[in-house]
Amino acid sequence: MPSNPRRATLATVAASAGVSVATVSKVLNGRSDVSPATRSLVQSLLQQHDYVAPSPRREPPGLATVELQFDADLNAYSTEIIQGAVAAGAEAGIGIVVSLRSGTARTTAWARQLVAAGRRALIAVTGELTSGQPAALARARLPLVLIDPLNLPRTRVTSIGSTNFAGGLAATHHLLSLGHRRIAYIGGPATAACNQARLHGYRAAMEAEGAPVLPGFVRSGHFRYHDGMASGSAVLDLPHAPTAIFAGCDEVAVGVMEAARARGLRIPEDLSIVGFDDTQIAQLTSPPLTTIRQPLREMGGVALRTALRLAAGERVDSHHVELATELVVRGSTAPVPRRA
């Protein structure tokens, strides 16, 4: 977060409007004894100056809250993050408020709403940030911690992730060790930092083994079931279809499984699949999914504790923390079929 961000005061707004501080205060408090023209001018200047009122402590003494905000609908990945943050919050006596943020919300209004609600900090999960959002939060003196951000703004922010490159490397090495050479990668958004790291790990393993990445074998989309099914269908319909697929998350892997079954392919006899995350659905698939465990609950807990340290004015040792991933072998991978 930027150091020493300047915060507008009532006096700043009053000077710009050519009115008294008392008049600005009346507008903020909704008083009726202000002319419509003056009210409109002051409200406009409050927005221009990104004025944020001091945070009211609405919670009972001893109860504080941290906002855990997602940009997309909740899924199995989200549940793991929430459980980790809630458990860490319970230990610290902190309440967790889970919300979905609209991408169309005004940056300044968004920051003001969080401050007005009395939040101690904001944890944003897998979101794509504009450069103005961290700046608005900084002006509001609201600490920001990111989990698996899709992009990192130029402004320095604190983020929590996992060893995505190492995970991609391990997933692909596992498939190569089973004799597979025609291995495809189906991931998330092409510009997402976590997706790029997993893809680089896949490519590095393939290159080290001398296994070519065939045309059409790398697909991007969203980390969702339907994207996995669509991209899985596309690669499985290629003339030289893969014998194994590394999916960028478990939900995508389940979509690939469905695409394979629709084509009469057996898992793992005809097609091996590796996921990423190790969410609960990895154990519920048939067969159970081999995957890369991303310590999502730990990531939620570390993010919460880091946010509280920042809210208390403490320094953090690193502005980016990566927790270790590991391969979890289950039933969705097997040696390459002899006829392949």
C-alpha positions as a Python dict, from the first residue, in 0.01 Angstrom:
ca = {
    (1, 'M'): (0, 0, 0),
    (2, 'P'): (126, 352, -71),
    (3, 'S'): (305, 516, 218),
    (4, 'N'): (155, 829, 381),
    (5, 'P'): (-148, 863, 150),
    (6, 'R'): (-311, 1207, 186),
    (7, 'R'): (-659, 1200, 331),
    (8, 'A'): (-907, 1477, 263),
    (9, 'T'): (-1058, 1654, 564),
    (10, 'L'): (-1376, 1856, 615),
    (11, 'A'): (-1160, 2168, 601),
    (12, 'T'): (-1022, 2063, 260),
    (13, 'V'): (-1371, 2021, 116),
    (14, 'A'): (-1499, 2341, 281),
    (15, 'A'): (-1214, 2545, 132),
    (16, 'S'): (-1282, 2407, -216),
    (17, 'A'): (-1653, 2484, -187),
    (18, 'G'): (-1604, 2827, -31),
    (19, 'V'): (-1827, 2738, 264),
    (20, 'S'): (-1772, 2673, 632),
    (21, 'V'): (-1673, 2340, 784),
    (22, 'A'): (-2008, 2347, 967),
    (23, 'T'): (-2192, 2358, 633),
    (24, 'V'): (-2001, 2057, 502),
    (25, 'S'): (-2082, 1873, 824),
    (26, 'K'): (-2452, 1955, 781),
    (27, 'V'): (-2447, 1804, 430),
    (28, 'L'): (-2278, 1487, 558),
    (29, 'N'): (-2537, 1454, 835),
    (30, 'G'): (-2833, 1514, 603),
    (31, 'R'): (-2944, 1836, 765),
    (32, 'S'): (-3222, 2023, 584),
    (33, 'D'): (-3096, 2378, 650),
    (34, 'V'): (-2863, 2382, 347),
    (35, 'S'): (-2968, 2515, 6),
    (36, 'P'): (-3001, 2258, -276),
    (37, 'A'): (-2726, 2427, -481),
    (38, 'T'): (-2479, 2427, -190),
    (39, 'R'): (-2569, 2069, -102),
    (40, 'S'): (-2506, 1955, -461),
    (41, 'L'): (-2171, 2139, -475),
    (42, 'V'): (-2050, 1995, -144),
    (43, 'Q'): (-2156, 1640, -236),
    (44, 'S'): (-1973, 1667, -567),
    (45, 'L'): (-1655, 1789, -396),
    (46, 'L'): (-1675, 1515, -133),
    (47, 'Q'): (-1656, 1263, -417),
    (48, 'Q'): (-1381, 1450, -602),
    (49, 'H'): (-1166, 1461, -288),
    (50, 'D'): (-1242, 1093, -204),
    (51, 'Y'): (-1349, 1208, 142),
    (52, 'V'): (-1394, 919, 386),
    (53, 'A'): (-1558, 986, 721),
    (54, 'P'): (-1386, 846, 1033),
    (55, 'S'): (-1494, 487, 1092),
    (56, 'P'): (-1782, 461, 1341),
    (57, 'R'): (-1741, 173, 1581),
    (58, 'R'): (-2082, 18, 1548),
    (59, 'E'): (-1988, -321, 1683),
    (60, 'P'): (-2019, -402, 2052),
    (61, 'P'): (-1694, -358, 2251),
    (62, 'G'): (-1453, -644, 2184),
    (63, 'L'): (-1616, -747, 1856),
    (64, 'A'): (-1440, -641, 1535),
    (65, 'T'): (-1497, -751, 1178),
    (66, 'V'): (-1290, -813, 866),
    (67, 'E'): (-1446, -821, 519),
    (68, 'L'): (-1373, -1133, 310),
    (69, 'Q'): (-1475, -1033, -41),
    (70, 'F'): (-1512, -1245, -354),
    (71, 'D'): (-1562, -1121, -709),
    (72, 'A'): (-1743, -1434, -833),
    (73, 'D'): (-2002, -1682, -711),
    (74, 'L'): (-1887, -1900, -424),
    (75, 'N'): (-1770, -2254, -496),
    (76, 'A'): (-1567, -2532, -333),
    (77, 'Y'): (-1249, -2322, -352),
    (78, 'S'): (-1424, -2031, -178),
    (79, 'T'): (-1556, -2258, 99),
    (80, 'E'): (-1205, -2370, 191),
    (81, 'I'): (-1080, -2010, 211),
    (82, 'I'): (-1380, -1908, 422),
    (83, 'Q'): (-1330, -2195, 667),
    (84, 'G'): (-966, -2104, 715),
    (85, 'A'): (-1043, -1735, 771),
    (86, 'V'): (-1334, -1808, 1007),
    (87, 'A'): (-1123, -2047, 1217),
    (88, 'A'): (-841, -1792, 1247),
    (89, 'G'): (-1094, -1519, 1322),
    (90, 'A'): (-1248, -1725, 1602),
    (91, 'E'): (-905, -1764, 1763),
    (92, 'A'): (-849, -1387, 1743),
    (93, 'G'): (-1203, -1288, 1849),
    (94, 'I'): (-1273, -1138, 1506),
    (95, 'G'): (-1592, -1172, 1303),
    (96, 'I'): (-1571, -1249, 930),
    (97, 'V'): (-1817, -1085, 691),
    (98, 'V'): (-1836, -1262, 353),
    (99, 'S'): (-1951, -1058, 55),
    (100, 'L'): (-1960, -1049, -324),
    (101, 'R'): (-1841, -727, -485),
    (102, 'S'): (-2004, -586, -795),
    (103, 'G'): (-1750, -500, -1062),
    (104, 'T'): (-1950, -190, -1150),
    (105, 'A'): (-1930, -35, -803),
    (106, 'R'): (-1755, 303, -783),
    (107, 'T'): (-1412, 267, -628),
    (108, 'T'): (-1452, 557, -385),
    (109, 'A'): (-1803, 456, -281),
    (110, 'W'): (-1684, 99, -228),
    (111, 'A'): (-1407, 208, 8),
    (112, 'R'): (-1643, 442, 193),
    (113, 'Q'): (-1897, 167, 247),
    (114, 'L'): (-1637, -64, 400),
    (115, 'V'): (-1512, 206, 634),
    (116, 'A'): (-1864, 313, 728),
    (117, 'A'): (-1941, -49, 819),
    (118, 'G'): (-1653, -42, 1067),
    (119, 'R'): (-1433, -304, 901),
    (120, 'R'): (-1079, -347, 1038),
    (121, 'A'): (-943, -471, 704),
    (122, 'L'): (-1036, -616, 366),
    (123, 'I'): (-932, -955, 228),
    (124, 'A'): (-1004, -979, -146),
    (125, 'V'): (-1003, -1324, -307),
    (126, 'T'): (-914, -1405, -670),
    (127, 'G'): (-1015, -1058, -779),
    (128, 'E'): (-887, -844, -1064),
    (129, 'L'): (-792, -506, -920),
    (130, 'T'): (-771, -171, -1090),
    (131, 'S'): (-494, 65, -985),
    (132, 'G'): (-751, 291, -820),
    (133, 'Q'): (-887, 33, -578),
    (134, 'P'): (-577, -10, -356),
    (135, 'A'): (-530, 369, -363),
    (136, 'A'): (-888, 429, -247),
    (137, 'L'): (-849, 177, 35),
    (138, 'A'): (-518, 335, 135),
    (139, 'R'): (-679, 680, 157),
    (140, 'A'): (-945, 525, 378),
    (141, 'R'): (-671, 372, 601),
    (142, 'L'): (-817, 27, 538),
    (143, 'P'): (-554, -252, 510),
    (144, 'L'): (-584, -476, 205),
    (145, 'V'): (-467, -838, 171),
    (146, 'L'): (-513, -1033, -154),
    (147, 'I'): (-551, -1409, -194),
    (148, 'D'): (-460, -1556, -535),
    (149, 'P'): (-511, -1226, -720),
    (150, 'L'): (-577, -1249, -1094),
    (151, 'N'): (-344, -955, -1139),
    (152, 'L'): (-112, -749, -921),
    (153, 'P'): (-149, -370, -952),
    (154, 'R'): (163, -156, -973),
    (155, 'T'): (95, -28, -623),
    (156, 'R'): (262, -255, -368),
    (157, 'V'): (2, -468, -192),
    (158, 'T'): (22, -766, 42),
    (159, 'S'): (-81, -1098, -112),
    (160, 'I'): (-107, -1463, -10),
    (161, 'G'): (-74, -1748, -259),
    (162, 'S'): (83, -2087, -310),
    (163, 'T'): (374, -2234, -505),
    (164, 'N'): (178, -2252, -830),
    (165, 'F'): (481, -2310, -1052),
    (166, 'A'): (603, -2598, -836),
    (167, 'G'): (251, -2741, -835),
    (168, 'G'): (229, -2731, -1214),
    (169, 'L'): (572, -2893, -1235),
    (170, 'A'): (474, -3173, -993),
    (171, 'A'): (143, -3246, -1168),
    (172, 'T'): (309, -3277, -1508),
    (173, 'H'): (606, -3478, -1376),
    (174, 'H'): (358, -3725, -1224),
    (175, 'L'): (190, -3779, -1561),
    (176, 'L'): (525, -3805, -1740),
    (177, 'S'): (642, -4065, -1487),
    (178, 'L'): (341, -4279, -1586),
    (179, 'G'): (462, -4279, -1947),
    (180, 'H'): (231, -4008, -2084),
    (181, 'R'): (372, -3776, -2350),
    (182, 'R'): (55, -3633, -2505),
    (183, 'I'): (-41, -3417, -2208),
    (184, 'A'): (-275, -3117, -2237),
    (185, 'Y'): (-320, -2825, -1999),
    (186, 'I'): (-665, -2671, -1942),
    (187, 'G'): (-644, -2367, -1718),
    (188, 'G'): (-812, -2046, -1611),
    (189, 'P'): (-787, -1689, -1743),
    (190, 'A'): (-478, -1650, -1962),
    (191, 'T'): (-371, -1332, -1781),
    (192, 'A'): (-423, -1465, -1426),
    (193, 'A'): (-93, -1481, -1236),
    (194, 'C'): (-172, -1816, -1072),
    (195, 'N'): (-274, -1969, -1406),
    (196, 'Q'): (42, -1844, -1576),
    (197, 'A'): (259, -1996, -1302),
    (198, 'R'): (85, -2336, -1332),
    (199, 'L'): (118, -2325, -1710),
    (200, 'H'): (488, -2237, -1685),
    (201, 'G'): (537, -2533, -1451),
    (202, 'Y'): (365, -2761, -1704),
    (203, 'R'): (575, -2631, -1993),
    (204, 'A'): (898, -2657, -1793),
    (205, 'A'): (829, -3023, -1710),
    (206, 'M'): (741, -3105, -2071),
    (207, 'E'): (1053, -2934, -2201),
    (208, 'A'): (1278, -3107, -1950),
    (209, 'E'): (1141, -3444, -2061),
    (210, 'G'): (1164, -3358, -2429),
    (211, 'A'): (788, -3404, -2469),
    (212, 'P'): (637, -3163, -2723),
    (213, 'V'): (335, -2947, -2640),
    (214, 'L'): (117, -3022, -2942),
    (215, 'P'): (-101, -2760, -3114),
    (216, 'G'): (-432, -2712, -2934),
    (217, 'F'): (-305, -2874, -2613),
    (218, 'V'): (-312, -2553, -2406),
    (219, 'R'): (-654, -2403, -2334),
    (220, 'S'): (-763, -2109, -2119),
    (221, 'G'): (-1101, -2002, -1988),
    (222, 'H'): (-1239, -1965, -1638),
    (223, 'F'): (-1184, -2185, -1335),
    (224, 'R'): (-1534, -2330, -1375),
    (225, 'Y'): (-1695, -2667, -1450),
    (226, 'H'): (-1851, -2565, -1781),
    (227, 'D'): (-1518, -2427, -1908),
    (228, 'G'): (-1356, -2758, -1822),
    (229, 'M'): (-1624, -2948, -2010),
    (230, 'A'): (-1599, -2720, -2317),
    (231, 'S'): (-1218, -2718, -2332),
    (232, 'G'): (-1203, -3088, -2249),
    (233, 'S'): (-1436, -3161, -2540),
    (234, 'A'): (-1219, -2953, -2772),
    (235, 'V'): (-890, -3129, -2689),
    (236, 'L'): (-1044, -3477, -2681),
    (237, 'D'): (-1182, -3422, -3032),
    (238, 'L'): (-837, -3341, -3175),
    (239, 'P'): (-698, -3594, -3428),
    (240, 'H'): (-420, -3686, -3184),
    (241, 'A'): (-604, -3650, -2857),
    (242, 'P'): (-412, -3637, -2527),
    (243, 'T'): (-378, -3942, -2307),
    (244, 'A'): (-358, -3717, -1999),
    (245, 'I'): (-488, -3374, -1900),
    (246, 'F'): (-363, -3141, -1627),
    (247, 'A'): (-653, -2918, -1521),
    (248, 'G'): (-588, -2580, -1359),
    (249, 'C'): (-835, -2650, -1076),
    (250, 'D'): (-1051, -2932, -944),
    (251, 'E'): (-1374, -2784, -1082),
    (252, 'V'): (-1224, -2771, -1431),
    (253, 'A'): (-1103, -3130, -1385),
    (254, 'V'): (-1459, -3246, -1310),
    (255, 'G'): (-1575, -3078, -1630),
    (256, 'V'): (-1304, -3263, -1823),
    (257, 'M'): (-1419, -3590, -1664),
    (258, 'E'): (-1771, -3531, -1793),
    (259, 'A'): (-1641, -3452, -2143),
    (260, 'A'): (-1443, -3777, -2138),
    (261, 'R'): (-1741, -3985, -2025),
    (262, 'A'): (-1957, -3832, -2298),
    (263, 'R'): (-1706, -3977, -2546),
    (264, 'G'): (-1702, -4321, -2389),
    (265, 'L'): (-1356, -4277, -2236),
    (266, 'R'): (-1276, -4448, -1907),
    (267, 'I'): (-1082, -4273, -1632),
    (268, 'P'): (-801, -4361, -1576),
    (269, 'E'): (-783, -4655, -1819),
    (270, 'D'): (-820, -4435, -2130),
    (271, 'L'): (-747, -4089, -1993),
    (272, 'S'): (-557, -3968, -1685),
    (273, 'I'): (-659, -3641, -1519),
    (274, 'V'): (-487, -3427, -1255),
    (275, 'G'): (-656, -3132, -1086),
    (276, 'F'): (-535, -2845, -869),
    (277, 'D'): (-659, -2725, -525),
    (278, 'D'): (-763, -3048, -345),
    (279, 'T'): (-1105, -2916, -253),
    (280, 'Q'): (-1371, -3149, -115),
    (281, 'I'): (-1496, -3237, -463),
    (282, 'A'): (-1161, -3406, -540),
    (283, 'Q'): (-1258, -3686, -299),
    (284, 'L'): (-1618, -3706, -421),
    (285, 'T'): (-1548, -3768, -791),
    (286, 'S'): (-1553, -4117, -938),
    (287, 'P'): (-1275, -4215, -943),
    (288, 'P'): (-1132, -3985, -672),
    (289, 'L'): (-924, -3711, -831),
    (290, 'T'): (-546, -3700, -828),
    (291, 'T'): (-467, -3335, -763),
    (292, 'I'): (-222, -3076, -637),
    (293, 'R'): (-308, -2976, -283),
    (294, 'Q'): (-317, -2600, -245),
    (295, 'P'): (-338, -2518, 130),
    (296, 'L'): (-651, -2306, 94),
    (297, 'R'): (-758, -2312, 458),
    (298, 'E'): (-409, -2214, 567),
    (299, 'M'): (-412, -1935, 308),
    (300, 'G'): (-736, -1800, 454),
    (301, 'G'): (-591, -1812, 805),
    (302, 'V'): (-261, -1646, 707),
    (303, 'A'): (-451, -1373, 521),
    (304, 'L'): (-666, -1299, 827),
    (305, 'R'): (-371, -1283, 1066),
    (306, 'T'): (-176, -1066, 820),
    (307, 'A'): (-471, -827, 782),
    (308, 'L'): (-497, -789, 1160),
    (309, 'R'): (-124, -714, 1187),
    (310, 'L'): (-156, -442, 924),
    (311, 'A'): (-464, -301, 1097),
    (312, 'A'): (-263, -280, 1419),
    (313, 'G'): (8, -80, 1240),
    (314, 'E'): (261, -364, 1248),
    (315, 'R'): (507, -438, 968),
    (316, 'V'): (492, -766, 779),
    (317, 'D'): (806, -961, 693),
    (318, 'S'): (711, -1004, 327),
    (319, 'H'): (450, -847, 101),
    (320, 'H'): (399, -1177, -82),
    (321, 'V'): (373, -1513, 92),
    (322, 'E'): (362, -1846, -93),
    (323, 'L'): (256, -2162, 90),
    (324, 'A'): (377, -2502, -30),
    (325, 'T'): (174, -2723, -264),
    (326, 'E'): (194, -3103, -279),
    (327, 'L'): (84, -3384, -509),
    (328, 'V'): (-201, -3603, -379),
    (329, 'V'): (-229, -3925, -581),
    (330, 'R'): (-574, -4086, -599),
    (331, 'G'): (-755, -4286, -864),
    (332, 'S'): (-777, -4064, -1171),
    (333, 'T'): (-425, -4132, -1304),
    (334, 'A'): (-268, -4451, -1442),
    (335, 'P'): (9, -4559, -1682),
    (336, 'V'): (-41, -4459, -2043),
    (337, 'P'): (-256, -4711, -2238),
    (338, 'R'): (-40, -4942, -2451),
    (339, 'R'): (-231, -4861, -2769),
    (340, 'A'): (-170, -4483, -2729),
}
